[in-house]
Amino acid sequence: MRVVEISEFGGPDVLKIAERPMPVPAPGEVLIKVVAAGVNRPDVIQRYGKYPPPPGASDIPGLEVAGHIAGRGEGVVQWDTGEAVCALVSGGGYAEYCVAPQSQCLRPPGRLSLVDAAAIPETFFTVWTNVFERGRLQRGETIVIHGGTSGIGTTAIQLAVAFGARVFATAGSDEKVAACEALGAAVAANYRTTDWVARFREATSDRGVDVVLDIVGGDYVARNLQVLAVEGRLVQIAFLKSSKVELDLMEVMRRRLTITGSTLRPRSPEEKGAIARQLSEKVWPLLEAGIVKPVIHAEFPMERAADAHRMMEESLHVGKIVLRVGAPPQTTPDRSEPLQSEMH
């Protein structure tokens, strides 16, 4: 099979088309003939050699795919050959075939193409477990979402709004601020030109917010604590800046704050399967109804994986970037260039 492999650690041009043996599904796994794979920030970090795959996972990048079941390992009972699926994987997505635990596969929402479905698993699994399970966001509460136009951000804004929260977001340009507002954010701030702590505290009559979802880290952490209300929760899921920070823990004690976070990739298939069941029950009806949807900024053929990574690193995109691996349906639009109309 053809794959996109990391030939050496470095810039986007180290991504090369190569041939590898087709993977064989282990017990409890399915083999997926891939139509499309999502591109995510962890893929870029892995390409630089700073995010190695967990033990036993493929070294081929790619954490989410959509396609059709092409084979089944021993004990697979949930899926039949030929069925369409989208799946969260621990690696191996940038390939014509990929294996996935059966518990991490979901049926694509009926109104979406497989190319669209490939943009769902990584961000929807991440947002659900962090915002709603660890962050305990409730109807009527307020959440700040940093990186509001990232794949995580566009997903988190839509889901938080759908479940009745008031959403604040940060983004790096006025155009991206408008994109956040188009997705449902009540207040969005350009972090390059605005003191977002002051802006969001003002918008809550100085009460502060209940939850912060942060992908930045560094000096944002102390500011996140400043913007939280009493009993507020900071959920840390990535570090565009440093993971090492200096904090005044008196702020945590005085206002009874919670600092939590998680990583998704190293978690067990059983844990990821539990998240998948929650998504199937609570979120899939919203996708089926068109209330929320993956926001896809651009698509590239797998031969242009390096271009997809360049776009990711330039941070000019709104939403997700997808690699087309197999032939997409005839009705799927060509999105090798950004489509602003896809923002909502």
TAVEN-V249761 format. One record per residue. N is the residue number from 1. RES is the residue in one small letter. PSI is psi in radians with two decimals (999 if undefined). OMEGA is omega in degrees with one decimal (999 if undefined). NEAR is the number of other ideal C-beta (glycine too) atoms within 10 Angstrom. Layout:
# TAVEN-V249761
n=N res=RES psi=PSI omega=OMEGA near=NEAR
n=N res=RES psi=PSI omega=OMEGA near=NEAR
This chain:
# TAVEN-V249761
n=1 res=m psi=2.74 omega=175.6 near=15
n=2 res=r psi=2.49 omega=179.1 near=15
n=3 res=v psi=2.90 omega=166.7 near=28
n=4 res=v psi=2.02 omega=-178.4 near=26
n=5 res=e psi=2.78 omega=175.7 near=20
n=6 res=i psi=1.78 omega=-174.1 near=20
n=7 res=s psi=-0.52 omega=173.5 near=12
n=8 res=e psi=2.87 omega=-179.9 near=10
n=9 res=f psi=2.38 omega=179.9 near=11
n=10 res=g psi=-2.68 omega=-176.2 near=12
n=11 res=g psi=-3.13 omega=-175.4 near=13
n=12 res=p psi=-0.54 omega=-175.8 near=17
n=13 res=d psi=-0.14 omega=176.5 near=11
n=14 res=v psi=-0.17 omega=176.1 near=16
n=15 res=l psi=2.07 omega=-174.6 near=24
n=16 res=k psi=2.52 omega=170.5 near=13
n=17 res=i psi=2.30 omega=179.3 near=12
n=18 res=a psi=3.03 omega=174.9 near=14
n=19 res=e psi=2.38 omega=177.8 near=9
n=20 res=r psi=2.75 omega=171.7 near=16
n=21 res=p psi=2.55 omega=176.3 near=8
n=22 res=m psi=2.34 omega=-179.9 near=15
n=23 res=p psi=2.67 omega=178.8 near=20
n=24 res=v psi=2.18 omega=-178.3 near=11
n=25 res=p psi=2.30 omega=175.4 near=22
n=26 res=a psi=3.00 omega=175.4 near=12
n=27 res=p psi=2.32 omega=-179.9 near=11
n=28 res=g psi=-0.01 omega=-179.6 near=17
n=29 res=e psi=2.76 omega=173.0 near=24
n=30 res=v psi=2.67 omega=172.8 near=25
n=31 res=l psi=2.22 omega=-176.9 near=22
n=32 res=i psi=2.22 omega=169.2 near=31
n=33 res=k psi=1.93 omega=-167.0 near=19
n=34 res=v psi=2.28 omega=171.1 near=30
n=35 res=v psi=-0.70 omega=-178.4 near=25
n=36 res=a psi=2.70 omega=178.9 near=27
n=37 res=a psi=2.41 omega=176.7 near=33
n=38 res=g psi=2.59 omega=175.1 near=29
n=39 res=v psi=2.25 omega=-176.0 near=30
n=40 res=n psi=2.77 omega=-179.4 near=25
n=41 res=r psi=-0.68 omega=177.1 near=19
n=42 res=p psi=-0.50 omega=176.5 near=20
n=43 res=d psi=-0.70 omega=179.2 near=28
n=44 res=v psi=-0.76 omega=-179.5 near=19
n=45 res=i psi=-0.69 omega=176.7 near=15
n=46 res=q psi=-0.68 omega=-179.5 near=22
n=47 res=r psi=-0.53 omega=177.0 near=23
n=48 res=y psi=-0.04 omega=179.3 near=12
n=49 res=g psi=0.27 omega=-175.1 near=12
n=50 res=k psi=0.10 omega=179.9 near=10
n=51 res=y psi=1.29 omega=-176.2 near=15
n=52 res=p psi=2.60 omega=177.2 near=11
n=53 res=p psi=2.64 omega=178.0 near=18
n=54 res=p psi=2.82 omega=-179.5 near=11
n=55 res=p psi=2.30 omega=178.4 near=7
n=56 res=g psi=-0.22 omega=-179.2 near=8
n=57 res=a psi=2.73 omega=177.9 near=15
n=58 res=s psi=2.54 omega=174.7 near=20
n=59 res=d psi=-0.11 omega=175.5 near=13
n=60 res=i psi=2.31 omega=-179.6 near=23
n=61 res=p psi=2.93 omega=177.8 near=29
n=62 res=g psi=2.01 omega=-173.6 near=30
n=63 res=l psi=0.03 omega=179.1 near=28
n=64 res=e psi=2.48 omega=-178.3 near=29
n=65 res=v psi=2.87 omega=167.6 near=32
n=66 res=a psi=2.54 omega=-179.6 near=31
n=67 res=g psi=-2.54 omega=-177.0 near=26
n=68 res=h psi=2.56 omega=177.1 near=17
n=69 res=i psi=2.14 omega=-179.9 near=23
n=70 res=a psi=-0.16 omega=179.5 near=18
n=71 res=g psi=2.81 omega=-176.8 near=17
n=72 res=r psi=2.38 omega=173.1 near=19
n=73 res=g psi=2.99 omega=179.8 near=16
n=74 res=e psi=2.38 omega=175.4 near=9
n=75 res=g psi=0.01 omega=178.9 near=10
n=76 res=v psi=2.13 omega=-178.6 near=20
n=77 res=v psi=-0.23 omega=-174.2 near=8
n=78 res=q psi=-0.33 omega=-169.4 near=14
n=79 res=w psi=2.54 omega=175.7 near=19
n=80 res=d psi=2.66 omega=177.6 near=10
n=81 res=t psi=2.34 omega=179.7 near=13
n=82 res=g psi=-0.27 omega=-179.6 near=9
n=83 res=e psi=2.53 omega=175.7 near=14
n=84 res=a psi=2.41 omega=178.7 near=18
n=85 res=v psi=2.75 omega=159.9 near=23
n=86 res=c psi=2.59 omega=-170.5 near=29
n=87 res=a psi=2.54 omega=168.1 near=30
n=88 res=l psi=2.27 omega=179.7 near=30
n=89 res=v psi=2.85 omega=179.7 near=27
n=90 res=s psi=0.04 omega=-179.3 near=23
n=91 res=g psi=2.91 omega=176.1 near=23
n=92 res=g psi=0.10 omega=-174.4 near=25
n=93 res=g psi=-0.51 omega=-178.5 near=33
n=94 res=y psi=1.13 omega=-175.2 near=29
n=95 res=a psi=2.80 omega=179.9 near=27
n=96 res=e psi=-0.43 omega=175.8 near=19
n=97 res=y psi=2.55 omega=-176.5 near=24
n=98 res=c psi=2.55 omega=174.8 near=30
n=99 res=v psi=2.64 omega=179.2 near=23
n=100 res=a psi=2.50 omega=171.2 near=30
n=101 res=p psi=2.43 omega=-177.1 near=24
n=102 res=q psi=-0.53 omega=-177.5 near=23
n=103 res=s psi=-0.31 omega=-178.1 near=21
n=104 res=q psi=0.16 omega=178.4 near=23
n=105 res=c psi=2.53 omega=177.1 near=26
n=106 res=l psi=2.64 omega=175.3 near=23
n=107 res=r psi=2.28 omega=179.8 near=13
n=108 res=p psi=2.41 omega=175.5 near=22
n=109 res=p psi=2.39 omega=-168.7 near=21
n=110 res=g psi=-0.51 omega=-176.1 near=9
n=111 res=r psi=-0.09 omega=-174.3 near=11
n=112 res=l psi=2.57 omega=172.3 near=19
n=113 res=s psi=2.93 omega=176.9 near=18
n=114 res=l psi=-0.53 omega=175.8 near=22
n=115 res=v psi=-0.77 omega=176.1 near=27
n=116 res=d psi=-0.73 omega=-177.0 near=25
n=117 res=a psi=-0.51 omega=178.4 near=27
n=118 res=a psi=-0.33 omega=-179.2 near=34
n=119 res=a psi=0.10 omega=-174.4 near=31
n=120 res=i psi=-0.91 omega=-161.8 near=29
n=121 res=p psi=-0.93 omega=-172.4 near=31
n=122 res=e psi=-0.83 omega=-176.7 near=28
n=123 res=t psi=-0.67 omega=-177.9 near=25
n=124 res=f psi=-0.70 omega=173.8 near=28
n=125 res=f psi=-0.82 omega=-176.5 near=24
n=126 res=t psi=-0.83 omega=-177.5 near=26
n=127 res=v psi=-0.75 omega=-177.2 near=26
n=128 res=w psi=-0.89 omega=-175.0 near=20
n=129 res=t psi=-0.52 omega=-176.3 near=22
n=130 res=n psi=-0.77 omega=-177.7 near=24
n=131 res=v psi=-0.78 omega=-171.2 near=25
n=132 res=f psi=-0.51 omega=177.3 near=20
n=133 res=e psi=-1.03 omega=-178.9 near=15
n=134 res=r psi=-0.73 omega=-179.3 near=19
n=135 res=g psi=-0.29 omega=176.4 near=26
n=136 res=r psi=0.66 omega=180.0 near=14
n=137 res=l psi=2.30 omega=-178.4 near=25
n=138 res=q psi=2.77 omega=174.4 near=12
n=139 res=r psi=2.33 omega=178.6 near=8
n=140 res=g psi=-0.18 omega=178.3 near=9
n=141 res=e psi=3.02 omega=-178.1 near=19
n=142 res=t psi=2.40 omega=-179.5 near=24
n=143 res=i psi=2.45 omega=169.4 near=25
n=144 res=v psi=2.25 omega=178.2 near=27
n=145 res=i psi=1.94 omega=176.9 near=31
n=146 res=h psi=2.61 omega=-176.2 near=25
n=147 res=g psi=0.87 omega=-171.2 near=25
n=148 res=g psi=-0.36 omega=179.9 near=29
n=149 res=t psi=0.11 omega=172.4 near=30
n=150 res=s psi=3.03 omega=174.9 near=26
n=151 res=g psi=-0.77 omega=176.7 near=30
n=152 res=i psi=-0.80 omega=-175.5 near=26
n=153 res=g psi=-0.83 omega=-178.7 near=28
n=154 res=t psi=-0.57 omega=176.0 near=33
n=155 res=t psi=-0.82 omega=-176.7 near=29
n=156 res=a psi=-0.72 omega=178.5 near=33
n=157 res=i psi=-0.88 omega=-176.1 near=31
n=158 res=q psi=-0.76 omega=-178.0 near=25
n=159 res=l psi=-0.72 omega=179.3 near=24
n=160 res=a psi=-0.75 omega=177.9 near=27
n=161 res=v psi=-0.76 omega=-178.2 near=18
n=162 res=a psi=-0.54 omega=179.8 near=15
n=163 res=f psi=0.27 omega=168.0 near=17
n=164 res=g psi=0.32 omega=177.5 near=11
n=165 res=a psi=2.79 omega=172.4 near=26
n=166 res=r psi=2.21 omega=-170.0 near=19
n=167 res=v psi=2.30 omega=167.1 near=25
n=168 res=f psi=2.59 omega=-177.8 near=27
n=169 res=a psi=2.69 omega=171.4 near=32
n=170 res=t psi=2.62 omega=177.7 near=28
n=171 res=a psi=2.93 omega=-169.2 near=28
n=172 res=g psi=0.14 omega=177.3 near=16
n=173 res=s psi=2.84 omega=178.1 near=15
n=174 res=d psi=-0.58 omega=178.0 near=12
n=175 res=e psi=-0.70 omega=178.6 near=14
n=176 res=k psi=-0.59 omega=173.1 near=25
n=177 res=v psi=-0.79 omega=178.4 near=23
n=178 res=a psi=-0.65 omega=178.5 near=16
n=179 res=a psi=-0.72 omega=176.5 near=26
n=180 res=c psi=-0.74 omega=179.7 near=28
n=181 res=e psi=-0.63 omega=177.6 near=18
n=182 res=a psi=-0.52 omega=178.5 near=15
n=183 res=l psi=-0.17 omega=175.5 near=26
n=184 res=g psi=0.00 omega=178.1 near=19
n=185 res=a psi=2.30 omega=178.8 near=27
n=186 res=a psi=-0.64 omega=179.2 near=14
n=187 res=v psi=2.30 omega=175.4 near=20
n=188 res=a psi=2.52 omega=-175.5 near=27
n=189 res=a psi=2.40 omega=173.0 near=23
n=190 res=n psi=1.90 omega=-174.2 near=17
n=191 res=y psi=-0.25 omega=178.5 near=21
n=192 res=r psi=-0.43 omega=-173.8 near=10
n=193 res=t psi=-0.09 omega=-172.0 near=11
n=194 res=t psi=2.45 omega=169.6 near=14
n=195 res=d psi=1.65 omega=-172.2 near=12
n=196 res=w psi=-0.47 omega=175.5 near=22
n=197 res=v psi=-0.86 omega=179.1 near=18
n=198 res=a psi=-0.71 omega=-178.2 near=13
n=199 res=r psi=-0.77 omega=-175.8 near=17
n=200 res=f psi=-0.54 omega=175.5 near=23
n=201 res=r psi=-0.68 omega=175.8 near=18
n=202 res=e psi=-0.71 omega=-178.3 near=11
n=203 res=a psi=-0.29 omega=176.9 near=16
n=204 res=t psi=0.36 omega=-177.8 near=16
n=205 res=s psi=0.67 omega=177.7 near=7
n=206 res=d psi=0.18 omega=175.9 near=9
n=207 res=r psi=-0.67 omega=-172.4 near=13
n=208 res=g psi=3.09 omega=-174.9 near=22
n=209 res=v psi=2.85 omega=-176.2 near=23
n=210 res=d psi=-0.61 omega=-175.3 near=23
n=211 res=v psi=2.49 omega=169.0 near=26
n=212 res=v psi=2.23 omega=172.7 near=28
n=213 res=l psi=2.00 omega=-171.6 near=31
n=214 res=d psi=2.32 omega=174.7 near=24
n=215 res=i psi=0.11 omega=-170.3 near=21
n=216 res=v psi=-0.90 omega=-177.5 near=19
n=217 res=g psi=-2.69 omega=179.8 near=20
n=218 res=g psi=-2.35 omega=-177.3 near=15
n=219 res=d psi=-0.15 omega=175.8 near=12
n=220 res=y psi=-0.47 omega=-172.7 near=25
n=221 res=v psi=-0.86 omega=178.8 near=22
n=222 res=a psi=-0.65 omega=179.1 near=14
n=223 res=r psi=-0.59 omega=175.7 near=16
n=224 res=n psi=-0.71 omega=178.0 near=24
n=225 res=l psi=-0.62 omega=179.4 near=21
n=226 res=q psi=-0.57 omega=-175.1 near=13
n=227 res=v psi=-0.18 omega=-178.4 near=22
n=228 res=l psi=2.53 omega=173.4 near=27
n=229 res=a psi=2.99 omega=171.9 near=18
n=230 res=v psi=2.36 omega=-176.7 near=11
n=231 res=e psi=0.30 omega=179.8 near=11
n=232 res=g psi=2.81 omega=-176.5 near=26
n=233 res=r psi=2.19 omega=173.2 near=22
n=234 res=l psi=2.17 omega=178.9 near=22
n=235 res=v psi=1.99 omega=-177.2 near=24
n=236 res=q psi=2.16 omega=-176.6 near=22
n=237 res=i psi=-0.10 omega=179.3 near=23
n=238 res=a psi=3.00 omega=-178.2 near=21
n=239 res=f psi=1.58 omega=170.8 near=18
n=240 res=l psi=-0.48 omega=170.2 near=15
n=241 res=k psi=-2.65 omega=-173.8 near=14
n=242 res=s psi=2.63 omega=172.5 near=12
n=243 res=s psi=-0.17 omega=-179.5 near=10
n=244 res=k psi=2.15 omega=-175.3 near=9
n=245 res=v psi=2.83 omega=173.9 near=14
n=246 res=e psi=2.22 omega=-174.7 near=7
n=247 res=l psi=2.64 omega=168.6 near=11
n=248 res=d psi=1.75 omega=-175.5 near=10
n=249 res=l psi=-0.21 omega=174.9 near=10
n=250 res=m psi=-0.57 omega=176.6 near=8
n=251 res=e psi=-0.70 omega=178.7 near=13
n=252 res=v psi=-0.78 omega=-177.1 near=16
n=253 res=m psi=-0.78 omega=-173.9 near=9
n=254 res=r psi=-0.67 omega=-177.6 near=10
n=255 res=r psi=0.23 omega=174.5 near=15
n=256 res=r psi=0.91 omega=-177.9 near=10
n=257 res=l psi=2.77 omega=175.4 near=20
n=258 res=t psi=2.26 omega=173.0 near=15
n=259 res=i psi=2.11 omega=-179.0 near=17
n=260 res=t psi=-3.12 omega=179.8 near=14
n=261 res=g psi=3.08 omega=179.4 near=16
n=262 res=s psi=2.84 omega=166.4 near=15
n=263 res=t psi=2.59 omega=-175.2 near=13
n=264 res=l psi=-0.72 omega=-169.6 near=19
n=265 res=r psi=-0.76 omega=-176.8 near=18
n=266 res=p psi=-0.11 omega=-175.3 near=12
n=267 res=r psi=2.70 omega=-173.7 near=18
n=268 res=s psi=2.76 omega=174.6 near=10
n=269 res=p psi=-0.55 omega=179.0 near=17
n=270 res=e psi=-0.75 omega=178.9 near=9
n=271 res=e psi=-0.77 omega=179.1 near=15
n=272 res=k psi=-0.61 omega=176.5 near=23
n=273 res=g psi=-0.63 omega=177.5 near=18
n=274 res=a psi=-0.68 omega=176.1 near=15
n=275 res=i psi=-0.73 omega=179.3 near=21
n=276 res=a psi=-0.70 omega=179.6 near=24
n=277 res=r psi=-0.68 omega=176.8 near=12
n=278 res=q psi=-0.74 omega=178.0 near=16
n=279 res=l psi=-0.77 omega=-179.3 near=21
n=280 res=s psi=-0.68 omega=-177.2 near=12
n=281 res=e psi=-0.77 omega=-169.0 near=9
n=282 res=k psi=-0.55 omega=-170.8 near=14
n=283 res=v psi=-0.61 omega=-178.2 near=25
n=284 res=w psi=-0.66 omega=175.8 near=19
n=285 res=p psi=-0.57 omega=177.8 near=12
n=286 res=l psi=-0.68 omega=176.5 near=17
n=287 res=l psi=-0.71 omega=178.9 near=23
n=288 res=e psi=-0.63 omega=-178.3 near=12
n=289 res=a psi=-0.13 omega=-178.5 near=12
n=290 res=g psi=0.22 omega=179.5 near=10
n=291 res=i psi=-0.67 omega=170.9 near=13
n=292 res=v psi=2.76 omega=178.4 near=23
n=293 res=k psi=2.72 omega=173.8 near=21
n=294 res=p psi=2.38 omega=177.9 near=26
n=295 res=v psi=1.97 omega=-176.9 near=27
n=296 res=i psi=2.08 omega=-178.4 near=27
n=297 res=h psi=-0.72 omega=-176.0 near=25
n=298 res=a psi=2.67 omega=174.0 near=22
n=299 res=e psi=2.55 omega=175.9 near=26
n=300 res=f psi=2.54 omega=169.3 near=21
n=301 res=p psi=2.72 omega=-175.3 near=13
n=302 res=m psi=-0.45 omega=177.7 near=22
n=303 res=e psi=-0.33 omega=-179.6 near=13
n=304 res=r psi=0.59 omega=178.4 near=18
n=305 res=a psi=-0.62 omega=178.9 near=26
n=306 res=a psi=-0.70 omega=178.0 near=17
n=307 res=d psi=-0.67 omega=177.7 near=16
n=308 res=a psi=-0.72 omega=179.3 near=27
n=309 res=h psi=-0.62 omega=176.4 near=23
n=310 res=r psi=-0.77 omega=178.7 near=16
n=311 res=m psi=-0.72 omega=178.5 near=20
n=312 res=m psi=-0.78 omega=-176.6 near=22
n=313 res=e psi=-0.48 omega=177.5 near=13
n=314 res=e psi=-0.31 omega=177.1 near=8
n=315 res=s psi=0.61 omega=176.9 near=15
n=316 res=l psi=-0.07 omega=-174.6 near=16
n=317 res=h psi=2.79 omega=173.4 near=21
n=318 res=v psi=1.87 omega=-179.2 near=28
n=319 res=g psi=-2.50 omega=-170.4 near=26
n=320 res=k psi=2.74 omega=172.0 near=28
n=321 res=i psi=2.36 omega=-173.8 near=23
n=322 res=v psi=2.47 omega=171.3 near=26
n=323 res=l psi=2.25 omega=171.8 near=26
n=324 res=r psi=2.12 omega=-178.4 near=23
n=325 res=v psi=-1.03 omega=173.2 near=29
n=326 res=g psi=3.13 omega=179.2 near=17
n=327 res=a psi=2.13 omega=179.0 near=8
n=328 res=p psi=2.81 omega=175.4 near=20
n=329 res=p psi=2.68 omega=-177.1 near=9
n=330 res=q psi=-0.44 omega=-177.9 near=5
n=331 res=t psi=-0.13 omega=-179.0 near=7
n=332 res=t psi=2.22 omega=-179.2 near=16
n=333 res=p psi=2.70 omega=174.0 near=13
n=334 res=d psi=2.00 omega=-177.2 near=9
n=335 res=r psi=0.79 omega=176.9 near=17
n=336 res=s psi=-0.24 omega=170.3 near=14
n=337 res=e psi=2.69 omega=-177.1 near=10
n=338 res=p psi=2.44 omega=174.8 near=17
n=339 res=l psi=1.82 omega=-178.7 near=17
n=340 res=q psi=-0.44 omega=179.7 near=10
n=341 res=s psi=-0.24 omega=-179.4 near=7
n=342 res=e psi=0.01 omega=-175.0 near=18
n=343 res=m psi=-0.45 omega=176.6 near=20
n=344 res=h psi=999 omega=999 near=15
